Amino acid sequence: MAHISRDRKKLLNRVRRIRGQIQGIEKALEGEGECTALLQTIAATRGALNGLMAQILEGHIREHVIDPGRKATEAQLEAADELVDVVKAYLK
């Protein structure tokens, strides 16, 4: 999980922002928050979680599916790029 260790600070910052969004949702539900604002916050939180998932999946593909200890072929690198693009598109 070298990619996790290498990106730990950035990943934790993302998680902390997501935690803040979740807390905002909780406060809106406890109070008299406006429905539209609550839905927008939920959508933004979902987008942030999807972004986190995409980042970790990309690292996983590049570090574990493509063996960094061996020289990947051009076809393998292209396939990895295509898979990352599909994952990112799916998570949007």
Secondary structure, 3 states (H helix, E strand, C coil): CHHHHHCHHHHHHHHHHHHHHHHHHHHHHHCCCCHHHHHHHHHHHHHHHHHHHHHHHHHHHHHHHCCCCCCCCHHHHHHHHHHHHHHHHHHC
